[in-house]
Amino acid sequence: MRIIPAIDIIDGKCVRLTKGDYSTQKIYNSNPVEVAKEFEDAGIKYLHVVDLDGAKSGHIVNHKVLNAIAAQTNLKIDFGGGVKTDNDLKLAFDSGASQITAGSIAVKNPETVYKWIETYSSDKIILGADCMNNKIAIQGWTDNTNIDIIDFIAAYKNRGVTNVICTDISKDGMLEGTSNELYSEILSKINVNLIASGGISNIEDVLQVRQLGCEGVIIGKAIYEGRITLKQLSELC
């Protein structure tokens, strides 16, 4: 299983939110590159970068931060937040992203995402399936839909998607454990590389999602709050 620390960015700084609420932001480091280097020094190979300004505004904002991290580390970065157009996609790849997470755009303009999958391959495009009460949420989680998460992932699986990041918004930043029942249901019904996200509170949570069969796990606040050490994570890499 891939161990994937998260760096969420607002105003160029490394922050965390609770349940996706922008009013709850807490700054952990004003230099995301510094944080990324610490991850790499611990033997971690992957990084999840979210442009929260981009997610809210509908276009990439913090591409310079992405570029700096990519230029100063060898981490394989998946990037999301504000990727809405072909130009956004090109900018993210040109700035050093190895993979792009298609979130809101996958709901609002699926034909564009289908084209990206055909053009760049399913290895490069990750489906971002963020949900509240099993319904998809978009626009930096500020807009809830009536789209069932299982139906959503299954439809994209039929169009070639192989990698899915699933975040249960109710768990995100709460440090209360992950949505294991949801992940189990997805994996029992759809054959995808599922990356668990949201709610990781300790190393036991990481081991649980690995046991479920998740291909990767994204860890954010638990690292920043000292609930999980980089040494613990490095032993799983």
N, C-alpha and C positions, 0 to 999 in steps of 0.2 A: 504494500500500500504506500502511495506517495504521501509524504508529510509536506504540507503546504502552508507555511505561515502567511498571514495576511497583513498587508499595509494598506490602510484606507487613508485617502488624502483629501484634506480640505485646506485651501489657501496654502498649498505646498507643504503642509505639516502632516505628520503621522497622528491620526486620531482614531477613536473608537466611538461608536454610537450604541445606544440601547434600543432594541426593536426597530432600528432604522430611523429613529426620531432625531432629526438634525439638532433639535434644541438640547439634546443630552450629550453633545459632543464633548469628549475629554481629550486634550492634547497630551500625547505621550512622548513625542520627540519632534522638535522643529526641523530635524534633518532626516528624512526617510532613507537617504543613502547610507547614513550611519547605521540605521537599524538593519537594512538589507545586508550590509557587510558583516554584522554580528551573526546573522543567520548563516551566511556563507561560511564564516569562520568556524561555525559549529558543525559543519559537514552537511548542511541542508542544501538541496539542489534546486528546489522549486520555490516559487513566490507567487502569491495572488495579490495583485495590485488593483484597487478600486478607486477610480476618480469620482469621489462623491459630489464634487462640484459639477462634474460632467453629467452624472446621473440625474442631477436636479435640473440642469440647464438644457439638456438635450443635445449637447455636443462636447467633444473632448476639451478639457480645460488644462489639466495638469500633465500634458505630454512632455514637458521639459523635465519633470521629476522622473517620469518613466525613462526618458533618455539617459538621465544621469545615473540611475540605478543600473540600467543595462550596460552603460559604458564602463562602470566601475566595479561590476561583479560579473560572474559567469552564471548567475542564476537563470533558470528557465522560467520566464515570466508569463503568466496569463493575466490579461488586462481587460478590465470592464469599466463601464461608466461613461455614458455619452456617445457610444459608438452607434451612430444612426445612418451614416451614409458611406458610399464607397470611399469618399475622401477621408472620412474619420478612420475607416479601416486601414487605408494606406498610411495615414499619419501614425497610427498605433504600431503597425508593423515596422515602419521606417524609424520609429523611436525606440525600437528594440524589443517589442513584445514577441514572444514565441507563439502564443495563442491568444485569441480574442474570445471574450465571453459575450454572446449576443443575448441580451435580456429583453428590455422593452421593445426593441426593434423586432424581435422574434414574435411578439404578440401583434404589434401594429402593422408590420410589413413583412409577413413571412416570405413572400416571393423574393425579397432582397436577400434574406438569409439563405434561402434555397440556392440562390445564385452564388453566394459566397462559399457555400459548402462545395458546389460543383467546381468553382474556380480555384479555391485554396486547399480543398480536401477536408474531410471530417476531422483530421488530426489537428488542424489549425483553428477550427471554429468549435467552441464549446457552447452548448445551450445553457443559458442561465434560467433556471426554473425556481423562482422565488415565490413562496406562498404564505398565505395566512388562512388558517382553517381549511387547508387543502385547495384553496383557490389562488390562482396566479395574481401576483401584485407587480406593478411596473412603476416607471418614473421615479426611481429612487425609493420605491415602496410607498409612495404617496398616493397611489391610485390602485384600488382593488378592482378585480374583474370577477366574472362569474365562471371563468374557465377552470375546469377541474384539472389538477396537476397531472394525474395519470393520463388523461386524454391528451393533454398538451405534449407530454414527453413522448407518448406513443405515436402521435402524428408526426413528430420530428424524427423519430426513429425510422419511420417509413420513408422519410426523405433523405436518409443517409447519416443522421447524427449518431455519433458513437459515444461522445463525452458529454456528461450533464453535471452541472453544479446545482444541487438542490439546497436551498436555505429555507428553513422554517422561521419566518420572521418573529414569531412569538417566542422563539428560543434565543434569537440573536442577541448577544451581549449580556444575557441573563446569568450565565455561568451555572445553569441548572440542569445540564445534561442535554443530549441530542434527541431528535425525533426518530428513535429507532423503529417504531412501528411503521412510520411513513416510509423510511428507507427500505425496510423489509418488504413492504407491499410493492414498492416500485420494482425492486430487484426480482420479486417473485413473478411479476407480470411482464417486465420489459428487459430485454438483454442489452444493457448499456453499461458503460464505465461510469459508475455513479460516484460523485465526489460530495461527501457530506460537509455541510457548513452550518454553523450556528449552534451555540449552546455548549460547546466543549468546555468542561470545567476542570478536568484533571486528566492524568494519563490513563486512568481506567476507561474514561469515555472514549479515548482514542482507540484503545484496544477493543472496545465493544463494537465500534463501527467497522473496524478491520474484520472482526469475527463475522459480522453481518455480510461481508463480501464487498464493501465499498472499495473502489479502486484508489480513492484518495480522501484526505480529510483536510479541511481548511481550519486553521486555528488562529484566533486573534486575541481577544481580551485575556484569555487564560494565560497567554505568554506575558502580556504587558502587566498583568496584575500579579505575576509571580506564582500562579497556580501550577504551571508546568514550566520546567526548566529546559533550556536548550540542550543540556546534556541528556535529559530523558528522551527528547525528541531525536537527538543524533543517534541514539542507540537503536532507534527504529528505522533509520534511513538505510 
